[in-house]
Amino acid sequence: MGEKIDKFNKFRAEMNERILGGGTTETKRFFALDSRVYEDGALPAKTKELLGLVASLVLRCNDCITYHVLQCHQRGVTRQEFTEAFDVALIVGGSITIPHLREAHAVLQELES
């Protein structure tokens, strides 16, 4: 992967280990729930990750955007599916989401190169 993604993954892994290593039961439960909610259910995992991506764009969380772009890519989201999800986020979130769309495109570009 590219430098940006490698840096993100390394930092995320190190900090999650630190947080979970000293976290309370509640912290550990939240992290576990956060992982389980994106598993296949009535909605496929791919759809859930796209929902997470749209929410992250609207909430303007670049770390979350990076994470969900990576998860979507891993689950086989196509360029057209990404583009339509980005459009939903833009409509819901308005023009303030544009800088975060740039972030999503930068991560996607790194994945595609």
For each residue, the residues with C-beta under 8 A, 3 or more apart:
1: 5 6 9 110 111
2: 5 6 110 111 113
3: 6 7 110
4: 7 8 106 107 110
5: 1 2 8 9 66 70 107 110 111
6: 1 2 3 9 10
7: 3 4 10 11
8: 4 5 11 12 63 66 67
9: 1 5 6 12 13 70
10: 6 7 13 14
11: 7 8 14 15
12: 8 9 15 16 63 67
13: 9 10 16 17
14: 10 11 17 18
15: 11 12 18 19
16: 12 13 19 20 31
17: 13 14 20 21
18: 14 15 21 22
19: 15 16 22 23 27 31
20: 16 17 23 27 28 31
21: 17 18
22: 18 19
23: 19 20 26 27 28 31
24: 27 28
25: 28 29
26: 23 29 30
27: 19 20 23 24 30 31
28: 20 23 24 25 31 32
29: 25 26 32 33
30: 26 27 33 34
31: 16 19 20 23 27 28 34 35
32: 28 29 35 36
33: 29 30 36 37
34: 30 31 37 38
35: 31 32 38 39
36: 32 33 39
37: 33 34 48
38: 34 35 45 48 49 52 71
39: 35 36 45 48
40: 43 44 45
41: 48
42:
43: 40 47 48 51
44: 40 47 48
45: 38 39 40 48 49 75
46: 49 50 72 75 76 77
47: 43 44 50 51
48: 37 38 39 41 43 44 45 51 52
49: 38 45 46 52 53 68 71 72 75 77
50: 46 47 53 54 68 72 77 81 85
51: 43 47 48 54 55
52: 38 48 49 55 56 64 68 71
53: 49 50 56 57 65 68 69 72 85 89 104
54: 50 51 57 58 85 88 89 92
55: 51 52 58 59 64
56: 52 53 59 61 64 65 67 68 100
57: 53 54 60 65 86 89 90 93 97 100 101 104
58: 54 55 89 92 93 97
59: 55 56 64
60: 57 93 96 97 99 100
61: 56 64 65
62: 65 66 100 103
63: 8 12 66 67
64: 52 55 56 59 61 67 68
65: 53 56 57 61 62 68 69 100 103 104 107
66: 5 8 62 63 69 70 103 107
67: 8 12 56 63 64 70 71
68: 49 50 52 53 56 64 65 71 72
69: 53 65 66 72 73 82 104 107 108 111
70: 5 9 66 67 73 74 107 111
71: 38 49 52 67 68 74 75
72: 46 49 50 53 68 69 75 77 81 82 85
73: 69 70 76 77 108 111
74: 70 71
75: 45 46 49 71 72
76: 46 73
77: 46 49 50 72 73 81 82 85
78: 81 82
79: 82 83 108
80: 83 84
81: 50 72 77 78 84 85
82: 69 72 77 78 79 85 86 104 108
83: 79 80 86 87
84: 80 81 87 88
85: 50 53 54 72 77 81 82 88 89
86: 57 82 83 89 90 101 104 105
87: 83 84 90 91
88: 54 84 85 91 92
89: 53 54 57 58 85 86 92 93 97 100 101
90: 57 86 87 93 94 95 97 98 101
91: 87 88 94
92: 54 58 88 89
93: 57 58 60 89 90 96 97 100
94: 90 91 97
95: 90 98
96: 60 93 99
97: 57 58 60 89 90 93 94 100 101
98: 90 95 101 102
99: 60 96 102 103
100: 56 57 60 62 65 89 93 97 103 104
101: 57 86 89 90 97 98 104 105
102: 98 99 105 106
103: 62 65 66 99 100 106 107
104: 53 57 65 69 82 86 100 101 107 108
105: 86 101 102 108 109
106: 4 102 103 109 110
107: 4 5 65 66 69 70 103 104 110 111
108: 69 73 79 82 104 105 111 112
109: 105 106 112 113
110: 1 2 3 4 5 106 107 113
111: 1 2 5 69 70 73 107 108
112: 108 109
113: 2 109 110
